[in-house]
Amino acid sequence: MKYKVIATEGAVKDINDIWTYIVLNDSLENADYVLAGLENSVKSLEQSPHKGHIPLELERISVLNYLEIHFKPYRIIYSIEGMSVHVFCVIDGRRNVQSIMNRRFLRW
């Protein structure tokens, strides 16, 4: 079965911000490498969205309807609704992930 993957505006912005940051602080080549890795990781959810796990930061506050996969150090947070996968954010795991998740997920 193939799931439909839908990236929210926030997730698209996250990916664009990551790419821009890497271009400005490293190189275009590395930015493109990370972009391709993130896109491939998101695309893999079409075939196997259940492979993710509940992010610990969300589990601690009893928010259990989101899963995550990794393209290290990036964390791709999503939910499954029927045959659709909704990607909500892509977070650099080196940042204060707890704070970012609290801001984003408590407002949904």
Biopython code that builds the backbone (N, CA, C, O; Angstrom):
import numpy as np
from Bio.PDB.StructureBuilder import StructureBuilder

atoms = [
    (1, "MET", "N", (0.830, -1.184, 0.000)),
    (1, "MET", "CA", (0.000, 0.000, 0.000)),
    (1, "MET", "C", (0.872, 1.243, 0.000)),
    (1, "MET", "O", (1.913, 1.291, 0.654)),
    (2, "LYS", "N", (0.437, 2.225, -0.730)),
    (2, "LYS", "CA", (1.172, 3.474, -0.798)),
    (2, "LYS", "C", (0.368, 4.562, -0.096)),
    (2, "LYS", "O", (-0.807, 4.774, -0.398)),
    (3, "TYR", "N", (1.010, 5.247, 0.841)),
    (3, "TYR", "CA", (0.397, 6.343, 1.575)),
    (3, "TYR", "C", (0.679, 7.656, 0.851)),
    (3, "TYR", "O", (1.681, 7.793, 0.148)),
    (4, "LYS", "N", (-0.217, 8.609, 1.035)),
    (4, "LYS", "CA", (-0.007, 9.953, 0.485)),
    (4, "LYS", "C", (0.706, 10.776, 1.564)),
    (4, "LYS", "O", (0.207, 10.904, 2.682)),
    (5, "VAL", "N", (1.862, 11.326, 1.229)),
    (5, "VAL", "CA", (2.627, 12.135, 2.178)),
    (5, "VAL", "C", (2.363, 13.611, 1.890)),
    (5, "VAL", "O", (2.524, 14.085, 0.766)),
    (6, "ILE", "N", (1.954, 14.314, 2.933)),
    (6, "ILE", "CA", (1.628, 15.732, 2.821)),
    (6, "ILE", "C", (2.510, 16.498, 3.804)),
    (6, "ILE", "O", (2.441, 16.275, 5.013)),
    (7, "ALA", "N", (3.324, 17.385, 3.289)),
    (7, "ALA", "CA", (4.168, 18.222, 4.150)),
    (7, "ALA", "C", (3.428, 19.521, 4.457)),
    (7, "ALA", "O", (2.941, 20.193, 3.548)),
    (8, "THR", "N", (3.347, 19.867, 5.726)),
    (8, "THR", "CA", (2.718, 21.123, 6.100)),
    (8, "THR", "C", (3.611, 22.287, 5.695)),
    (8, "THR", "O", (4.789, 22.109, 5.384)),
    (9, "GLU", "N", (3.031, 23.470, 5.707)),
    (9, "GLU", "CA", (3.794, 24.679, 5.411)),
    (9, "GLU", "C", (4.984, 24.803, 6.367)),
    (9, "GLU", "O", (6.075, 25.204, 5.960)),
    (10, "GLY", "N", (4.769, 24.460, 7.630)),
    (10, "GLY", "CA", (5.848, 24.528, 8.623)),
    (10, "GLY", "C", (6.991, 23.584, 8.306)),
    (10, "GLY", "O", (8.157, 23.945, 8.460)),
    (11, "ALA", "N", (6.666, 22.373, 7.861)),
    (11, "ALA", "CA", (7.710, 21.399, 7.512)),
    (11, "ALA", "C", (8.506, 21.859, 6.295)),
    (11, "ALA", "O", (9.729, 21.720, 6.253)),
    (12, "VAL", "N", (7.805, 22.405, 5.312)),
    (12, "VAL", "CA", (8.491, 22.915, 4.113)),
    (12, "VAL", "C", (9.418, 24.062, 4.507)),
    (12, "VAL", "O", (10.545, 24.147, 4.020)),
    (13, "LYS", "N", (8.947, 24.940, 5.387)),
    (13, "LYS", "CA", (9.779, 26.054, 5.856)),
    (13, "LYS", "C", (10.995, 25.525, 6.612)),
    (13, "LYS", "O", (12.103, 26.032, 6.436)),
    (14, "ASP", "N", (10.795, 24.510, 7.450)),
    (14, "ASP", "CA", (11.917, 23.919, 8.186)),
    (14, "ASP", "C", (13.000, 23.434, 7.230)),
    (14, "ASP", "O", (14.183, 23.718, 7.415)),
    (15, "ILE", "N", (12.577, 22.698, 6.205)),
    (15, "ILE", "CA", (13.536, 22.145, 5.248)),
    (15, "ILE", "C", (14.251, 23.265, 4.498)),
    (15, "ILE", "O", (15.465, 23.209, 4.302)),
    (16, "ASN", "N", (13.503, 24.277, 4.080)),
    (16, "ASN", "CA", (14.127, 25.415, 3.395)),
    (16, "ASN", "C", (15.114, 26.143, 4.304)),
    (16, "ASN", "O", (16.197, 26.532, 3.867)),
    (17, "ASP", "N", (14.736, 26.325, 5.569)),
    (17, "ASP", "CA", (15.626, 26.996, 6.525)),
    (17, "ASP", "C", (16.903, 26.190, 6.763)),
    (17, "ASP", "O", (17.988, 26.762, 6.864)),
    (18, "ILE", "N", (16.779, 24.872, 6.851)),
    (18, "ILE", "CA", (17.954, 24.015, 7.031)),
    (18, "ILE", "C", (18.871, 24.140, 5.829)),
    (18, "ILE", "O", (20.081, 24.309, 5.983)),
    (19, "TRP", "N", (18.302, 24.058, 4.632)),
    (19, "TRP", "CA", (19.102, 24.164, 3.409)),
    (19, "TRP", "C", (19.829, 25.515, 3.360)),
    (19, "TRP", "O", (21.026, 25.569, 3.078)),
    (20, "THR", "N", (19.104, 26.593, 3.634)),
    (20, "THR", "CA", (19.696, 27.932, 3.604)),
    (20, "THR", "C", (20.819, 28.067, 4.628)),
    (20, "THR", "O", (21.877, 28.619, 4.328)),
    (21, "TYR", "N", (20.586, 27.565, 5.827)),
    (21, "TYR", "CA", (21.608, 27.635, 6.877)),
    (21, "TYR", "C", (22.880, 26.917, 6.431)),
    (21, "TYR", "O", (23.982, 27.437, 6.608)),
    (22, "ILE", "N", (22.732, 25.741, 5.859)),
    (22, "ILE", "CA", (23.913, 24.978, 5.435)),
    (22, "ILE", "C", (24.628, 25.688, 4.286)),
    (22, "ILE", "O", (25.857, 25.738, 4.265)),
    (23, "VAL", "N", (23.878, 26.234, 3.334)),
    (23, "VAL", "CA", (24.505, 26.977, 2.234)),
    (23, "VAL", "C", (25.326, 28.135, 2.787)),
    (23, "VAL", "O", (26.466, 28.341, 2.373)),
    (24, "LEU", "N", (24.754, 28.889, 3.721)),
    (24, "LEU", "CA", (25.423, 30.072, 4.247)),
    (24, "LEU", "C", (26.592, 29.749, 5.175)),
    (24, "LEU", "O", (27.538, 30.530, 5.279)),
    (25, "ASN", "N", (26.529, 28.605, 5.844)),
    (25, "ASN", "CA", (27.534, 28.289, 6.851)),
    (25, "ASN", "C", (28.461, 27.136, 6.479)),
    (25, "ASN", "O", (29.410, 26.843, 7.206)),
    (26, "ASP", "N", (28.191, 26.483, 5.356)),
    (26, "ASP", "CA", (29.023, 25.357, 4.938)),
    (26, "ASP", "C", (29.222, 25.416, 3.435)),
    (26, "ASP", "O", (30.113, 26.110, 2.945)),
    (27, "SER", "N", (28.389, 24.686, 2.703)),
    (27, "SER", "CA", (28.534, 24.696, 1.244)),
    (27, "SER", "C", (27.236, 24.293, 0.566)),
    (27, "SER", "O", (26.375, 23.648, 1.166)),
    (28, "LEU", "N", (27.114, 24.684, -0.687)),
    (28, "LEU", "CA", (25.961, 24.298, -1.490)),
    (28, "LEU", "C", (25.920, 22.782, -1.645)),
    (28, "LEU", "O", (24.846, 22.182, -1.586)),
    (29, "GLU", "N", (27.058, 22.169, -1.839)),
    (29, "GLU", "CA", (27.123, 20.717, -2.005)),
    (29, "GLU", "C", (26.561, 19.989, -0.777)),
    (29, "GLU", "O", (25.770, 19.056, -0.913)),
    (30, "ASN", "N", (26.971, 20.416, 0.411)),
    (30, "ASN", "CA", (26.461, 19.775, 1.623)),
    (30, "ASN", "C", (24.981, 20.077, 1.841)),
    (30, "ASN", "O", (24.230, 19.222, 2.312)),
    (31, "ALA", "N", (24.569, 21.291, 1.499)),
    (31, "ALA", "CA", (23.147, 21.640, 1.627)),
    (31, "ALA", "C", (22.292, 20.758, 0.720)),
    (31, "ALA", "O", (21.236, 20.275, 1.127)),
    (32, "ASP", "N", (22.754, 20.556, -0.499)),
    (32, "ASP", "CA", (22.016, 19.706, -1.437)),
    (32, "ASP", "C", (21.997, 18.247, -0.970)),
    (32, "ASP", "O", (20.997, 17.553, -1.150)),
    (33, "TYR", "N", (23.099, 17.781, -0.370)),
    (33, "TYR", "CA", (23.166, 16.420, 0.166)),
    (33, "TYR", "C", (22.113, 16.240, 1.277)),
    (33, "TYR", "O", (21.375, 15.254, 1.290)),
    (34, "VAL", "N", (22.058, 17.200, 2.199)),
    (34, "VAL", "CA", (21.091, 17.115, 3.298)),
    (34, "VAL", "C", (19.666, 17.200, 2.753)),
    (34, "VAL", "O", (18.791, 16.446, 3.180)),
    (35, "LEU", "N", (19.431, 18.111, 1.818)),
    (35, "LEU", "CA", (18.105, 18.241, 1.214)),
    (35, "LEU", "C", (17.666, 16.923, 0.586)),
    (35, "LEU", "O", (16.536, 16.484, 0.798)),
    (36, "ALA", "N", (18.548, 16.288, -0.183)),
    (36, "ALA", "CA", (18.207, 15.001, -0.811)),
    (36, "ALA", "C", (17.927, 13.937, 0.244)),
    (36, "ALA", "O", (17.002, 13.140, 0.089)),
    (37, "GLY", "N", (18.716, 13.918, 1.312)),
    (37, "GLY", "CA", (18.495, 12.943, 2.382)),
    (37, "GLY", "C", (17.170, 13.145, 3.083)),
    (37, "GLY", "O", (16.463, 12.182, 3.380)),
    (38, "LEU", "N", (16.831, 14.398, 3.349)),
    (38, "LEU", "CA", (15.537, 14.691, 3.981)),
    (38, "LEU", "C", (14.382, 14.324, 3.064)),
    (38, "LEU", "O", (13.403, 13.719, 3.500)),
    (39, "GLU", "N", (14.498, 14.690, 1.796)),
    (39, "GLU", "CA", (13.438, 14.354, 0.835)),
    (39, "GLU", "C", (13.268, 12.849, 0.703)),
    (39, "GLU", "O", (12.138, 12.365, 0.641)),
    (40, "ASN", "N", (14.366, 12.096, 0.658)),
    (40, "ASN", "CA", (14.282, 10.635, 0.562)),
    (40, "ASN", "C", (13.657, 10.033, 1.819)),
    (40, "ASN", "O", (12.872, 9.088, 1.741)),
    (41, "SER", "N", (14.011, 10.585, 2.974)),
    (41, "SER", "CA", (13.431, 10.090, 4.230)),
    (41, "SER", "C", (11.926, 10.322, 4.256)),
    (41, "SER", "O", (11.161, 9.432, 4.629)),
    (42, "VAL", "N", (11.502, 11.523, 3.857)),
    (42, "VAL", "CA", (10.072, 11.830, 3.818)),
    (42, "VAL", "C", (9.380, 10.922, 2.802)),
    (42, "VAL", "O", (8.310, 10.384, 3.084)),
    (43, "LYS", "N", (9.973, 10.751, 1.642)),
    (43, "LYS", "CA", (9.385, 9.895, 0.602)),
    (43, "LYS", "C", (9.245, 8.445, 1.083)),
    (43, "LYS", "O", (8.306, 7.752, 0.692)),
    (44, "SER", "N", (10.169, 7.989, 1.925)),
    (44, "SER", "CA", (10.100, 6.609, 2.426)),
    (44, "SER", "C", (8.837, 6.362, 3.238)),
    (44, "SER", "O", (8.423, 5.215, 3.405)),
    (45, "LEU", "N", (8.225, 7.421, 3.741)),
    (45, "LEU", "CA", (6.987, 7.280, 4.510)),
    (45, "LEU", "C", (5.818, 6.829, 3.645)),
    (45, "LEU", "O", (4.815, 6.344, 4.167)),
    (46, "GLU", "N", (5.936, 6.983, 2.317)),
    (46, "GLU", "CA", (4.887, 6.499, 1.415)),
    (46, "GLU", "C", (4.702, 4.992, 1.551)),
    (46, "GLU", "O", (3.582, 4.490, 1.460)),
    (47, "GLN", "N", (5.790, 4.280, 1.768)),
    (47, "GLN", "CA", (5.758, 2.818, 1.825)),
    (47, "GLN", "C", (5.684, 2.269, 3.247)),
    (47, "GLN", "O", (5.064, 1.232, 3.483)),
    (48, "SER", "N", (6.313, 2.961, 4.191)),
    (48, "SER", "CA", (6.371, 2.391, 5.547)),
    (48, "SER", "C", (6.309, 3.463, 6.630)),
    (48, "SER", "O", (7.297, 3.703, 7.324)),
    (49, "PRO", "N", (5.160, 4.106, 6.777)),
    (49, "PRO", "CA", (5.047, 5.168, 7.778)),
    (49, "PRO", "C", (5.060, 4.665, 9.221)),
    (49, "PRO", "O", (5.347, 5.434, 10.139)),
    (50, "HIS", "N", (4.757, 3.402, 9.429)),
    (50, "HIS", "CA", (4.693, 2.869, 10.792)),
    (50, "HIS", "C", (6.063, 2.535, 11.358)),
    (50, "HIS", "O", (6.163, 2.074, 12.495)),
    (51, "LYS", "N", (7.119, 2.758, 10.588)),
    (51, "LYS", "CA", (8.468, 2.442, 11.058)),
    (51, "LYS", "C", (8.966, 3.426, 12.113)),
    (51, "LYS", "O", (9.931, 3.131, 12.818)),
    (52, "GLY", "N", (8.327, 4.586, 12.234)),
    (52, "GLY", "CA", (8.768, 5.593, 13.192)),
    (52, "GLY", "C", (8.417, 5.226, 14.622)),
    (52, "GLY", "O", (7.769, 4.213, 14.886)),
    (53, "HIS", "N", (8.860, 6.071, 15.532)),
    (53, "HIS", "CA", (8.542, 5.884, 16.953)),
    (53, "HIS", "C", (8.061, 7.211, 17.537)),
    (53, "HIS", "O", (8.307, 8.271, 16.961)),
    (54, "ILE", "N", (7.386, 7.153, 18.666)),
    (54, "ILE", "CA", (6.877, 8.352, 19.322)),
    (54, "ILE", "C", (8.067, 9.134, 19.882)),
    (54, "ILE", "O", (8.894, 8.562, 20.592)),
    (55, "PRO", "N", (8.167, 10.423, 19.576)),
    (55, "PRO", "CA", (9.251, 11.229, 20.147)),
    (55, "PRO", "C", (9.138, 11.268, 21.672)),
    (55, "PRO", "O", (8.053, 11.494, 22.207)),
    (56, "LEU", "N", (10.241, 11.052, 22.363)),
    (56, "LEU", "CA", (10.222, 11.025, 23.826)),
    (56, "LEU", "C", (9.669, 12.312, 24.427)),
    (56, "LEU", "O", (8.957, 12.281, 25.430)),
    (57, "GLU", "N", (10.000, 13.442, 23.810)),
    (57, "GLU", "CA", (9.537, 14.730, 24.326)),
    (57, "GLU", "C", (8.022, 14.836, 24.300)),
    (57, "GLU", "O", (7.429, 15.472, 25.171)),
    (58, "LEU", "N", (7.395, 14.222, 23.313)),
    (58, "LEU", "CA", (5.931, 14.239, 23.229)),
    (58, "LEU", "C", (5.321, 13.151, 24.105)),
    (58, "LEU", "O", (4.266, 13.350, 24.709)),
    (59, "GLU", "N", (5.976, 12.019, 24.172)),
    (59, "GLU", "CA", (5.474, 10.936, 25.014)),
    (59, "GLU", "C", (5.406, 11.388, 26.474)),
    (59, "GLU", "O", (4.469, 11.042, 27.193)),
    (60, "ARG", "N", (6.399, 12.161, 26.906)),
    (60, "ARG", "CA", (6.443, 12.649, 28.295)),
    (60, "ARG", "C", (5.234, 13.507, 28.644)),
    (60, "ARG", "O", (4.826, 13.558, 29.805)),
    (61, "ILE", "N", (4.657, 14.182, 27.648)),
    (61, "ILE", "CA", (3.492, 15.036, 27.921)),
    (61, "ILE", "C", (2.203, 14.401, 27.380)),
    (61, "ILE", "O", (1.202, 15.081, 27.157)),
    (62, "SER", "N", (2.256, 13.090, 27.179)),
    (62, "SER", "CA", (1.110, 12.279, 26.755)),
    (62, "SER", "C", (0.534, 12.677, 25.399)),
    (62, "SER", "O", (-0.669, 12.545, 25.171)),
    (63, "VAL", "N", (1.383, 13.161, 24.506)),
    (63, "VAL", "CA", (0.986, 13.410, 23.121)),
    (63, "VAL", "C", (1.514, 12.222, 22.332)),
    (63, "VAL", "O", (2.705, 12.145, 22.029)),
    (64, "LEU", "N", (0.616, 11.296, 22.001)),
    (64, "LEU", "CA", (1.043, 9.995, 21.478)),
    (64, "LEU", "C", (0.665, 9.753, 20.022)),
    (64, "LEU", "O", (0.867, 8.651, 19.513)),
    (65, "ASN", "N", (0.128, 10.747, 19.348)),
    (65, "ASN", "CA", (-0.336, 10.522, 17.985)),
    (65, "ASN", "C", (0.653, 11.006, 16.920)),
    (65, "ASN", "O", (0.279, 11.174, 15.759)),
    (66, "TYR", "N", (1.905, 11.230, 17.308)),
    (66, "TYR", "CA", (2.940, 11.614, 16.361)),
    (66, "TYR", "C", (4.077, 10.605, 16.403)),
    (66, "TYR", "O", (4.363, 10.005, 17.439)),
    (67, "LEU", "N", (4.709, 10.436, 15.264)),
    (67, "LEU", "CA", (5.868, 9.555, 15.152)),
    (67, "LEU", "C", (7.030, 10.357, 14.588)),
    (67, "LEU", "O", (6.857, 11.470, 14.091)),
    (68, "GLU", "N", (8.214, 9.768, 14.675)),
    (68, "GLU", "CA", (9.365, 10.423, 14.078)),
    (68, "GLU", "C", (10.288, 9.399, 13.436)),
    (68, "GLU", "O", (10.389, 8.251, 13.870)),
    (69, "ILE", "N", (10.954, 9.858, 12.388)),
    (69, "ILE", "CA", (12.067, 9.138, 11.782)),
    (69, "ILE", "C", (13.230, 10.126, 11.742)),
    (69, "ILE", "O", (13.055, 11.322, 11.979)),
    (70, "HIS", "N", (14.408, 9.610, 11.439)),
    (70, "HIS", "CA", (15.601, 10.447, 11.482)),
    (70, "HIS", "C", (16.371, 10.425, 10.166)),
    (70, "HIS", "O", (16.463, 9.397, 9.496)),
    (71, "PHE", "N", (16.906, 11.556, 9.822)),
    (71, "PHE", "CA", (18.018, 11.685, 8.894)),
    (71, "PHE", "C", (18.998, 12.513, 9.701)),
    (71, "PHE", "O", (19.003, 13.743, 9.642)),
    (72, "LYS", "N", (19.831, 11.805, 10.460)),
    (72, "LYS", "CA", (20.641, 12.417, 11.520)),
    (72, "LYS", "C", (21.444, 13.584, 11.013)),
    (72, "LYS", "O", (22.062, 13.517, 9.951)),
    (73, "PRO", "N", (21.431, 14.666, 11.787)),
    (73, "PRO", "CA", (20.829, 14.837, 13.117)),
    (73, "PRO", "C", (19.393, 15.359, 13.080)),
    (73, "PRO", "O", (18.880, 15.831, 14.094)),
    (74, "TYR", "N", (18.750, 15.278, 11.930)),
    (74, "TYR", "CA", (17.412, 15.858, 11.770)),
    (74, "TYR", "C", (16.322, 14.862, 12.131)),
    (74, "TYR", "O", (16.437, 13.664, 11.870)),
    (75, "ARG", "N", (15.269, 15.378, 12.733)),
    (75, "ARG", "CA", (14.148, 14.566, 13.170)),
    (75, "ARG", "C", (12.911, 15.010, 12.395)),
    (75, "ARG", "O", (12.560, 16.190, 12.390)),
    (76, "ILE", "N", (12.265, 14.066, 11.751)),
    (76, "ILE", "CA", (11.083, 14.327, 10.929)),
    (76, "ILE", "C", (9.870, 13.841, 11.724)),
    (76, "ILE", "O", (9.727, 12.647, 11.986)),
    (77, "ILE", "N", (9.000, 14.778, 12.103)),
    (77, "ILE", "CA", (7.854, 14.473, 12.958)),
    (77, "ILE", "C", (6.588, 14.458, 12.100)),
    (77, "ILE", "O", (6.342, 15.379, 11.322)),
    (78, "TYR", "N", (5.793, 13.401, 12.254)),
    (78, "TYR", "CA", (4.613, 13.228, 11.396)),
    (78, "TYR", "C", (3.525, 12.455, 12.116)),
    (78, "TYR", "O", (3.741, 11.884, 13.185)),
    (79, "SER", "N", (2.346, 12.452, 11.502)),
    (79, "SER", "CA", (1.238, 11.628, 11.994)),
    (79, "SER", "C", (0.644, 10.871, 10.815)),
    (79, "SER", "O", (0.828, 11.242, 9.656)),
    (80, "ILE", "N", (-0.063, 9.815, 11.136)),
    (80, "ILE", "CA", (-0.728, 8.998, 10.120)),
    (80, "ILE", "C", (-2.228, 9.120, 10.342)),
    (80, "ILE", "O", (-2.724, 8.894, 11.446)),
    (81, "GLU", "N", (-2.947, 9.481, 9.278)),
    (81, "GLU", "CA", (-4.401, 9.572, 9.329)),
    (81, "GLU", "C", (-4.945, 8.827, 8.125)),
    (81, "GLU", "O", (-4.897, 9.324, 7.000)),
    (82, "GLY", "N", (-5.459, 7.643, 8.367)),
    (82, "GLY", "CA", (-5.941, 6.812, 7.269)),
    (82, "GLY", "C", (-4.787, 6.453, 6.353)),
    (82, "GLY", "O", (-3.806, 5.852, 6.791)),
    (83, "MET", "N", (-4.895, 6.815, 5.094)),
    (83, "MET", "CA", (-3.842, 6.534, 4.117)),
    (83, "MET", "C", (-2.998, 7.772, 3.825)),
    (83, "MET", "O", (-2.316, 7.840, 2.803)),
    (84, "SER", "N", (-3.050, 8.755, 4.735)),
    (84, "SER", "CA", (-2.261, 9.973, 4.579)),
    (84, "SER", "C", (-1.250, 10.101, 5.711)),
    (84, "SER", "O", (-1.527, 9.749, 6.857)),
    (85, "VAL", "N", (-0.087, 10.606, 5.368)),
    (85, "VAL", "CA", (0.964, 10.906, 6.333)),
    (85, "VAL", "C", (1.168, 12.411, 6.293)),
    (85, "VAL", "O", (1.454, 12.976, 5.237)),
    (86, "HIS", "N", (1.020, 13.061, 7.440)),
    (86, "HIS", "CA", (1.180, 14.507, 7.526)),
    (86, "HIS", "C", (2.494, 14.812, 8.231)),
    (86, "HIS", "O", (2.656, 14.514, 9.414)),
    (87, "VAL", "N", (3.428, 15.405, 7.500)),
    (87, "VAL", "CA", (4.725, 15.781, 8.066)),
    (87, "VAL", "C", (4.573, 17.186, 8.639)),
    (87, "VAL", "O", (4.265, 18.136, 7.919)),
    (88, "PHE", "N", (4.797, 17.302, 9.958)),
    (88, "PHE", "CA", (4.576, 18.571, 10.637)),
    (88, "PHE", "C", (5.829, 19.406, 10.791)),
    (88, "PHE", "O", (5.771, 20.632, 10.694)),
    (89, "CYS", "N", (6.966, 18.762, 11.031)),
    (89, "CYS", "CA", (8.178, 19.553, 11.194)),
    (89, "CYS", "C", (9.415, 18.695, 10.981)),
    (89, "CYS", "O", (9.384, 17.468, 11.072)),
    (90, "VAL", "N", (10.496, 19.392, 10.695)),
    (90, "VAL", "CA", (11.808, 18.792, 10.563)),
    (90, "VAL", "C", (12.714, 19.613, 11.474)),
    (90, "VAL", "O", (12.946, 20.795, 11.224)),
    (91, "ILE", "N", (13.220, 18.991, 12.520)),
    (91, "ILE", "CA", (13.955, 19.695, 13.572)),
    (91, "ILE", "C", (15.385, 19.178, 13.633)),
    (91, "ILE", "O", (15.633, 17.974, 13.567)),
    (92, "ASP", "N", (16.316, 20.112, 13.759)),
    (92, "ASP", "CA", (17.714, 19.743, 13.992)),
    (92, "ASP", "C", (17.813, 19.220, 15.423)),
    (92, "ASP", "O", (17.556, 19.964, 16.370)),
    (93, "GLY", "N", (18.175, 17.975, 15.588)),
    (93, "GLY", "CA", (18.245, 17.345, 16.895)),
    (93, "GLY", "C", (19.275, 17.950, 17.826)),
    (93, "GLY", "O", (19.278, 17.637, 19.017)),
    (94, "ARG", "N", (20.147, 18.804, 17.325)),
    (94, "ARG", "CA", (21.155, 19.465, 18.166)),
    (94, "ARG", "C", (20.592, 20.710, 18.840)),
    (94, "ARG", "O", (21.238, 21.291, 19.712)),
    (95, "ARG", "N", (19.395, 21.120, 18.442)),
    (95, "ARG", "CA", (18.759, 22.289, 19.047)),
    (95, "ARG", "C", (17.949, 21.866, 20.268)),
    (95, "ARG", "O", (17.888, 20.681, 20.595)),
    (96, "ASN", "N", (17.331, 22.826, 20.937)),
    (96, "ASN", "CA", (16.496, 22.530, 22.098)),
    (96, "ASN", "C", (15.167, 21.974, 21.591)),
    (96, "ASN", "O", (14.187, 22.702, 21.431)),
    (97, "VAL", "N", (15.164, 20.683, 21.347)),
    (97, "VAL", "CA", (14.019, 20.015, 20.733)),
    (97, "VAL", "C", (12.785, 20.093, 21.628)),
    (97, "VAL", "O", (11.673, 20.274, 21.132)),
    (98, "GLN", "N", (12.969, 19.959, 22.923)),
    (98, "GLN", "CA", (11.833, 20.018, 23.855)),
    (98, "GLN", "C", (11.092, 21.340, 23.712)),
    (98, "GLN", "O", (9.864, 21.356, 23.637)),
    (99, "SER", "N", (11.810, 22.424, 23.673)),
    (99, "SER", "CA", (11.202, 23.743, 23.551)),
    (99, "SER", "C", (10.478, 23.904, 22.213)),
    (99, "SER", "O", (9.360, 24.416, 22.164)),
    (100, "ILE", "N", (11.114, 23.469, 21.145)),
    (100, "ILE", "CA", (10.501, 23.569, 19.815)),
    (100, "ILE", "C", (9.219, 22.754, 19.753)),
    (100, "ILE", "O", (8.198, 23.233, 19.260)),
    (101, "MET", "N", (9.269, 21.537, 20.246)),
    (101, "MET", "CA", (8.072, 20.682, 20.200)),
    (101, "MET", "C", (6.959, 21.232, 21.075)),
    (101, "MET", "O", (5.791, 21.199, 20.688)),
    (102, "ASN", "N", (7.307, 21.732, 22.240)),
    (102, "ASN", "CA", (6.268, 22.308, 23.103)),
    (102, "ASN", "C", (5.561, 23.457, 22.409)),
    (102, "ASN", "O", (4.334, 23.548, 22.456)),
    (103, "ARG", "N", (6.320, 24.341, 21.761)),
    (103, "ARG", "CA", (5.717, 25.480, 21.062)),
    (103, "ARG", "C", (4.839, 25.012, 19.912)),
    (103, "ARG", "O", (3.723, 25.504, 19.739)),
    (104, "ARG", "N", (5.335, 24.069, 19.127)),
    (104, "ARG", "CA", (4.599, 23.663, 17.929)),
    (104, "ARG", "C", (3.427, 22.739, 18.219)),
    (104, "ARG", "O", (2.345, 22.924, 17.662)),
    (105, "PHE", "N", (3.622, 21.758, 19.073)),
    (105, "PHE", "CA", (2.600, 20.740, 19.240)),
    (105, "PHE", "C", (1.522, 21.124, 20.244)),
    (105, "PHE", "O", (0.406, 20.609, 20.175)),
    (106, "LEU", "N", (1.826, 21.995, 21.150)),
    (106, "LEU", "CA", (0.792, 22.405, 22.092)),
    (106, "LEU", "C", (-0.199, 23.376, 21.467)),
    (106, "LEU", "O", (-1.284, 23.589, 22.009)),
    (107, "ARG", "N", (0.167, 23.973, 20.321)),
    (107, "ARG", "CA", (-0.772, 24.870, 19.662)),
    (107, "ARG", "C", (-1.659, 24.145, 18.664)),
    (107, "ARG", "O", (-2.616, 24.748, 18.178)),
    (108, "TRP", "N", (-1.396, 22.885, 18.327)),
    (108, "TRP", "CA", (-2.232, 22.147, 17.372)),
    (108, "TRP", "C", (-3.420, 21.586, 18.041)),
    (108, "TRP", "O", (-4.240, 20.932, 17.396)),
]
sb = StructureBuilder()
sb.init_structure("model")
sb.init_model(0)
sb.init_chain("A")
sb.init_seg("    ")
for serial, (resi, resn, name, xyz) in enumerate(atoms, 1):
    if name == "N":
        sb.init_residue(resn, " ", resi, " ")
    sb.init_atom(name, np.array(xyz, "f"), 0.0, 1.0, " ", f" {name:<3s}", serial, name[0])
structure = sb.get_structure()
